[in-house]
Amino acid sequence: MKYKQIFQIASIILFLLIVILFLIRLFSEKHLDDVNPNIKCDEKLLKKAEVLAVIPKYKNISISENKIWCNYISSLSKKPIMHGLYHTYHEFLIDRNQSYIDEGSKIFEECFNFHPEEFKPPQLAISKSNRELIKKSFKLDNLLTQITHKTYHCEDSGLFPNWLIDIF
């Protein structure tokens, strides 16, 4: 009988935590990852999201070279944040230096006319030394941000498909 009560209490607590998380995600800013002119992105996602995680130099092409795209993204009145520099797999598990970070910031600033204030590492993978380096200049997005906000991906390439993120 005691185990049954423990299971019931645990089930109620788990249910309440899921409901609370659902409500937090429902009312939090929506994020869109992997925003870049060379990545196909659904117009509806661009309009739905309040925060756009922009890749400054995807496939070695700088966003600042595409002024029309930069102006378009700026016209959406969204909050662009920096999402890596090249967005390569585990880009920030390799130790980086300040000049590497500065290159991405410079490209971002040339595009949007302001220095990025927030940084999100690709795949949320970041080494301890890079975490300390990034925190000197940026607010760092992490797994908690990903859990508490609906985070879509331009090419629907995230861990969960965009349609499921829409639901939960």
Buried (B, 14 or more C-beta within 10 A) or exposed (E): EEEEEEEEEEEEEEEEEEEEEEEEBEEBBBBBBBBBBEBEBBEEBBEBBBBBBBBBBBEEBBBBEBEEBBEEBBEEEBBBBBBBBBBBEEBBBEEBEEEBBEBBBBBBBBBBEEEBEBBBBBBBEBBEEBEEBBEEBBEBBEEEBBEEBBBBBBEBEBEEEBEEBEEE
